[in-house]
């Protein structure tokens, strides 16, 4: 198995986007606007932290970049525009799985960037780190995430009834738990 200490990762290149490690230079006013925009963060846990500042953003970048249980990447277009971030976090190296999270700036929605970024990061962590599974969750009323995860081969493995508060519909909604299994690794018994 690959050592968990192999950071930072190289650039991961796709057709529409490439992924690279998040750096302090990514702490821009545009990124800060994503974090403080209720529509952009309505399905993300970061919405509950509120009041994001350049200082808190830089602190998060520093913290994630030294945390051995996180692999965090900036999503950039071919013309070097930073459009969002994607991470595999809460990596459990003993049981070989991690949790996927993604943020795309609202002005970049609907362009296929999230779909490709998920494909790239999953393939990368499967190949480089030998993870067996990547898990994720989405709110019942988040149709965009439902489609993107399905396009990338994630399967629904469970539904947590009334588990998340959705500010979109102002009620408790189900959380769908999905996972993608590494096709190159034996997944016997789970």
One Martini backbone bead per residue (centre of mass of N, CA, C, O) as a GRO file, in nm:
protein
  190
    1UNK     BB    1   0.100   0.034   0.017
    2UNK     BB    2   0.070   0.355   0.021
    3UNK     BB    3   0.185   0.620   0.157
    4UNK     BB    4   0.035   0.880   0.341
    5UNK     BB    5   0.290   1.092   0.299
    6UNK     BB    6   0.206   1.155  -0.006
    7UNK     BB    7   0.278   1.489  -0.034
    8UNK     BB    8   0.185   1.628  -0.287
    9UNK     BB    9   0.012   1.614  -0.561
   10UNK     BB   10  -0.036   1.592  -0.867
   11UNK     BB   11  -0.158   1.659  -1.155
   12UNK     BB   12  -0.499   1.621  -1.275
   13UNK     BB   13  -0.610   1.526  -1.599
   14UNK     BB   14  -0.857   1.640  -1.822
   15UNK     BB   15  -1.072   1.780  -2.049
   16UNK     BB   16  -1.192   2.036  -1.871
   17UNK     BB   17  -1.010   1.958  -1.621
   18UNK     BB   18  -0.803   2.023  -1.336
   19UNK     BB   19  -0.605   1.897  -1.065
   20UNK     BB   20  -0.487   2.060  -0.763
   21UNK     BB   21  -0.346   2.177  -0.516
   22UNK     BB   22  -0.422   2.368  -0.261
   23UNK     BB   23  -0.359   2.715  -0.212
   24UNK     BB   24  -0.311   3.030  -0.093
   25UNK     BB   25  -0.386   3.159  -0.379
   26UNK     BB   26  -0.699   3.060  -0.354
   27UNK     BB   27  -0.759   3.304  -0.150
   28UNK     BB   28  -1.015   3.452  -0.276
   29UNK     BB   29  -1.288   3.645  -0.329
   30UNK     BB   30  -1.443   3.432  -0.486
   31UNK     BB   31  -1.422   3.200  -0.286
   32UNK     BB   32  -1.551   3.356  -0.053
   33UNK     BB   33  -1.826   3.393  -0.197
   34UNK     BB   34  -1.904   3.096  -0.195
   35UNK     BB   35  -1.901   3.052   0.120
   36UNK     BB   36  -2.126   3.309   0.152
   37UNK     BB   37  -2.331   3.152  -0.032
   38UNK     BB   38  -2.633   3.004   0.019
   39UNK     BB   39  -2.668   2.860  -0.257
   40UNK     BB   40  -2.390   2.716  -0.279
   41UNK     BB   41  -2.416   2.590   0.043
   42UNK     BB   42  -2.701   2.440   0.097
   43UNK     BB   43  -2.548   2.126   0.084
   44UNK     BB   44  -2.335   2.223   0.298
   45UNK     BB   45  -2.169   2.227   0.602
   46UNK     BB   46  -2.033   2.514   0.572
   47UNK     BB   47  -2.294   2.686   0.627
   48UNK     BB   48  -2.270   2.662   0.958
   49UNK     BB   49  -2.019   2.852   1.004
   50UNK     BB   50  -2.005   3.111   0.892
   51UNK     BB   51  -1.836   3.398   0.839
   52UNK     BB   52  -1.633   3.409   0.620
   53UNK     BB   53  -1.280   3.452   0.580
   54UNK     BB   54  -0.967   3.485   0.486
   55UNK     BB   55  -0.856   3.358   0.745
   56UNK     BB   56  -1.031   3.097   0.749
   57UNK     BB   57  -0.953   3.001   0.470
   58UNK     BB   58  -0.644   2.976   0.521
   59UNK     BB   59  -0.670   2.781   0.756
   60UNK     BB   60  -0.801   2.552   0.596
   61UNK     BB   61  -0.577   2.510   0.395
   62UNK     BB   62  -0.360   2.438   0.601
   63UNK     BB   63  -0.506   2.204   0.744
   64UNK     BB   64  -0.562   2.017   0.494
   65UNK     BB   65  -0.251   2.002   0.396
   66UNK     BB   66  -0.170   1.833   0.682
   67UNK     BB   67  -0.390   1.626   0.659
   68UNK     BB   68  -0.378   1.275   0.624
   69UNK     BB   69  -0.714   1.251   0.575
   70UNK     BB   70  -0.653   1.449   0.320
   71UNK     BB   71  -0.762   1.522  -0.022
   72UNK     BB   72  -0.699   1.838  -0.188
   73UNK     BB   73  -0.861   2.020  -0.466
   74UNK     BB   74  -0.839   2.211  -0.736
   75UNK     BB   75  -1.064   2.333  -0.976
   76UNK     BB   76  -0.962   2.361  -1.321
   77UNK     BB   77  -0.941   2.500  -1.603
   78UNK     BB   78  -0.762   2.512  -1.895
   79UNK     BB   79  -0.754   2.846  -1.830
   80UNK     BB   80  -0.700   2.871  -1.506
   81UNK     BB   81  -0.983   2.842  -1.358
   82UNK     BB   82  -1.117   2.863  -1.048
   83UNK     BB   83  -1.426   2.661  -0.964
   84UNK     BB   84  -1.318   2.469  -0.723
   85UNK     BB   85  -1.357   2.189  -0.491
   86UNK     BB   86  -1.196   1.873  -0.390
   87UNK     BB   87  -1.252   1.590  -0.161
   88UNK     BB   88  -1.084   1.349   0.041
   89UNK     BB   89  -1.208   1.254   0.348
   90UNK     BB   90  -1.185   1.073   0.619
   91UNK     BB   91  -0.952   0.883   0.598
   92UNK     BB   92  -0.936   0.526   0.621
   93UNK     BB   93  -0.655   0.337   0.616
   94UNK     BB   94  -0.749   0.063   0.736
   95UNK     BB   95  -1.035   0.051   0.548
   96UNK     BB   96  -1.013   0.209   0.269
   97UNK     BB   97  -1.166   0.504   0.303
   98UNK     BB   98  -1.369   0.785   0.179
   99UNK     BB   99  -1.489   1.129   0.167
  100UNK     BB  100  -1.681   1.315  -0.047
  101UNK     BB  101  -1.624   1.660  -0.157
  102UNK     BB  102  -1.798   1.953  -0.308
  103UNK     BB  103  -1.718   2.275  -0.478
  104UNK     BB  104  -1.908   2.505  -0.678
  105UNK     BB  105  -1.933   2.776  -0.836
  106UNK     BB  106  -2.221   2.909  -0.948
  107UNK     BB  107  -2.104   3.021  -1.233
  108UNK     BB  108  -2.016   2.687  -1.293
  109UNK     BB  109  -2.266   2.561  -1.340
  110UNK     BB  110  -2.351   2.319  -1.590
  111UNK     BB  111  -2.042   2.223  -1.726
  112UNK     BB  112  -1.914   1.939  -1.597
  113UNK     BB  113  -1.701   1.972  -1.364
  114UNK     BB  114  -1.798   1.781  -1.138
  115UNK     BB  115  -1.807   1.518  -1.292
  116UNK     BB  116  -1.504   1.513  -1.368
  117UNK     BB  117  -1.377   1.552  -1.088
  118UNK     BB  118  -1.485   1.290  -0.967
  119UNK     BB  119  -1.355   1.098  -1.164
  120UNK     BB  120  -1.060   1.183  -1.116
  121UNK     BB  121  -1.036   1.147  -0.804
  122UNK     BB  122  -1.116   0.853  -0.788
  123UNK     BB  123  -0.902   0.732  -0.968
  124UNK     BB  124  -0.661   0.844  -0.813
  125UNK     BB  125  -0.712   0.716  -0.524
  126UNK     BB  126  -0.718   0.430  -0.622
  127UNK     BB  127  -0.432   0.420  -0.754
  128UNK     BB  128  -0.245   0.565  -0.535
  129UNK     BB  129  -0.399   0.448  -0.244
  130UNK     BB  130  -0.602   0.190  -0.256
  131UNK     BB  131  -0.882   0.239  -0.230
  132UNK     BB  132  -1.200   0.081  -0.205
  133UNK     BB  133  -1.371   0.347  -0.114
  134UNK     BB  134  -1.627   0.594  -0.192
  135UNK     BB  135  -1.803   0.832  -0.015
  136UNK     BB  136  -2.140   0.979   0.010
  137UNK     BB  137  -2.370   1.265   0.025
  138UNK     BB  138  -2.727   1.354  -0.016
  139UNK     BB  139  -2.986   1.539  -0.057
  140UNK     BB  140  -3.302   1.479  -0.166
  141UNK     BB  141  -3.317   1.788  -0.310
  142UNK     BB  142  -3.040   1.706  -0.481
  143UNK     BB  143  -3.037   1.652  -0.808
  144UNK     BB  144  -2.748   1.708  -0.903
  145UNK     BB  145  -2.605   1.494  -0.726
  146UNK     BB  146  -2.757   1.251  -0.817
  147UNK     BB  147  -2.658   1.261  -1.115
  148UNK     BB  148  -2.350   1.271  -1.074
  149UNK     BB  149  -2.319   1.006  -0.918
  150UNK     BB  150  -2.446   0.823  -1.129
  151UNK     BB  151  -2.245   0.891  -1.363
  152UNK     BB  152  -2.000   0.772  -1.161
  153UNK     BB  153  -2.125   0.491  -1.019
  154UNK     BB  154  -2.285   0.543  -0.782
  155UNK     BB  155  -2.437   0.379  -0.501
  156UNK     BB  156  -2.703   0.314  -0.320
  157UNK     BB  157  -2.683   0.216   0.044
  158UNK     BB  158  -2.862   0.453   0.182
  159UNK     BB  159  -3.120   0.588   0.409
  160UNK     BB  160  -3.159   0.886   0.596
  161UNK     BB  161  -3.417   0.974   0.773
  162UNK     BB  162  -3.444   1.300   0.841
  163UNK     BB  163  -3.120   1.402   0.866
  164UNK     BB  164  -3.158   1.683   0.708
  165UNK     BB  165  -3.140   2.023   0.678
  166UNK     BB  166  -3.329   2.217   0.442
  167UNK     BB  167  -3.313   2.540   0.320
  168UNK     BB  168  -3.474   2.507   0.053
  169UNK     BB  169  -3.748   2.362   0.209
  170UNK     BB  170  -3.772   2.385   0.520
  171UNK     BB  171  -3.671   2.076   0.597
  172UNK     BB  172  -3.659   1.753   0.659
  173UNK     BB  173  -3.430   1.524   0.503
  174UNK     BB  174  -3.300   1.295   0.323
  175UNK     BB  175  -3.010   1.086   0.317
  176UNK     BB  176  -2.792   0.985   0.073
  177UNK     BB  177  -2.593   0.695   0.052
  178UNK     BB  178  -2.288   0.664  -0.126
  179UNK     BB  179  -2.087   0.444  -0.353
  180UNK     BB  180  -1.752   0.363  -0.463
  181UNK     BB  181  -1.582   0.107  -0.613
  182UNK     BB  182  -1.292  -0.049  -0.660
  183UNK     BB  183  -1.222  -0.241  -0.943
  184UNK     BB  184  -0.907  -0.334  -0.845
  185UNK     BB  185  -1.040  -0.429  -0.572
  186UNK     BB  186  -1.117  -0.625  -0.333
  187UNK     BB  187  -1.474  -0.661  -0.200
  188UNK     BB  188  -1.493  -0.862   0.000
  189UNK     BB  189  -1.719  -0.813   0.236
  190UNK     BB  190  -1.758  -0.481   0.123
   0.00000   0.00000   0.00000
